[in-house]
Amino acid sequence: MTTSRRTALKALLAAPAVGALASNGAAAQAAGPAPAPAPAPGETPQWPALNTAPPSTEDTPHQPPQWSGPVPTEWIDAKTNHRIRRISPDGGGGKPYFYKNMFLPAKAGAPDLMVISTPQGISTVDLRTWALSILVPDPHADLMFTGRKGRNVYYSVTAPGDAQLMDRAKTLYVIDVDTRQTRQIAQIPNGAVNSVNSDETLLLGFVAYGSEPLQPNLGDPRNRRFDQAEYAANGPDGKPLNFARAKGVRMLQRWAARYPMEIFVIDLASGERRVIHKTNEWIGHTQFSPTDPDRIIFCHEGPWHRVDRMWTLKADGSDLRKTHQRTMNSEIFGHEWFSPDGKQVHYDLQTPRGQVFWVASIDLETGKRVYRRLEQNDWSVHFNVSPDGQLFAGDGGDEDMVAHARDGKWLVLLRPEPVVDADPSSDQEDLIDPLYMRSERIVDMSNHDYRLEPNLTFTPDGKWIVFVSNMHGANHVYAVEVARAA
């Protein structure tokens, strides 16, 4: 570990907890000024967002939202007037991460399909009727993603054992949804596979060697209720930190450890594994472009204000370069994903952290940047974009998260609008284009526990948004209609 990383880790662990302030001061901070309402069309938004960070310590144990009674199958949200359907069966379900493809290419005479995880294994969903059909009847089958060329679903089965999932062997499979023919692609001794390229010739994955779990002393390295570690840590005053700050402690520890990592590709025809990038940075979010079979983006994981997070390279390991350069202290950026045409990389940008919010993008060929301004309550754990690239959406966040939004537990539609300029002829092509995101709330997430990330995704026709939620107790997959109910 370098001296700077040791210093950073010691500083975080020794930092005074906000909750240790005098009770009157803490109460005043907790109450804080009310956030300004979103501007009306044509009005200038308030800058910057109010600094409304809650106390860092968790004086009472976290209480997840409660639900009793049956889980509805369809309803119209009383607060938003948008129709919502439950897609997963009574036993619950899950969906791939927000940037991973979960839809099958259309085929004449065959239904348009998406895939989800269910207690029985992997199931297809008819996007016209919402009917479920079990595709892989194996509860141990982990759905990875779908292809974009053929009607193929990729999944893995992890070997049993006590080690972290990353450190256990995996067998990789592909199944054709129409013929139900399954083929074993390869076996890997460790690591994870995150993506398949657009012509379905290469898989993309990464591996860490010798790493420790993000959350020590956790029996199952992945808490299945939230699909991530149940982070816990104490502050210097001995009190338990809240979830977000505890996760920050564990993230900083992992980043500082400098475990060796690799990015690799696997040839789908031969099963050959080839390393394309080696580093001691913490690697994640490896993604192939949806249109260019050679273009990859990935990230340096860790505390966002400390890492040069966003990178790109080609499938042969060449053309390694950063895609965003920090220009401000405490500027953070990440949760990157490709635009549907594969030309841009979209990402969450904050200048500075927790104050001014954007959904930004960069064109990988021209370098053109667009920054789309968000209100504090519209910041989201993840964003996504419609297939035509015209409409964005966010899955919200709770008050502990980086935006500290007092009223952020909503799924929102985000429509980019131009910022009115008195002299648009002065605009320069090589400068950033600013836009403003006009928001519309579509799902009330007040009973959702954001330790489970909703990971929203537009359907191929752009008419629905699929997400996961525990608002009714168990994890379920839902879809909300983009258009308001009649």
Sequence and secondary structure as in RCSB ss.txt:
>XXXX:A:sequence
MTTSRRTALKALLAAPAVGALASNGAAAQAAGPAPAPAPAPGETPQWPALNTAPPSTEDTPHQPPQWSGPVPTEW
IDAKTNHRIRRISPDGGGGKPYFYKNMFLPAKAGAPDLMVISTPQGISTVDLRTWALSILVPDPHADLMFTGRKG
RNVYYSVTAPGDAQLMDRAKTLYVIDVDTRQTRQIAQIPNGAVNSVNSDETLLLGFVAYGSEPLQPNLGDPRNRR
FDQAEYAANGPDGKPLNFARAKGVRMLQRWAARYPMEIFVIDLASGERRVIHKTNEWIGHTQFSPTDPDRIIFCH
EGPWHRVDRMWTLKADGSDLRKTHQRTMNSEIFGHEWFSPDGKQVHYDLQTPRGQVFWVASIDLETGKRVYRRLE
QNDWSVHFNVSPDGQLFAGDGGDEDMVAHARDGKWLVLLRPEPVVDADPSSDQEDLIDPLYMRSERIVDMSNHDY
RLEPNLTFTPDGKWIVFVSNMHGANHVYAVEVARAA
>XXXX:A:secstr
  HHHHHHHHHHHHS  GGGS HHHHHHHHH         TTS   SS       SB SS        S   SEE
E TTT EEEEE S TT  B   TTS  B    TTS  EEEEEETTEEEEEETTT  EEEEE  TTEEEEEE SSS
SEEEEEEE  SSS GGGS EEEEEEETTT  EEEEEEESS EEEEE TTSSEEEEEEESS   SSTT SSSS TT
TTS     B TTS BB HHHHHHHHHHHHHHH   EEEEEEETTT  EEEEEEESS EEEEEE SS TTEEEEEE
 S TTTS  EEEEETTS   EES    STT EEEEEEE TTSSEEEEEEESSTTTSEEEEEEETTT  EEEEEE 
GGG  S EEE TTSS EEE    TTSTT  TT  EEEEEEEEE   S GGG  TTS EEEEEEEEEEEE TT  T
TS    EE TTSSEEEEEE TTSS EEEEEEEEE  
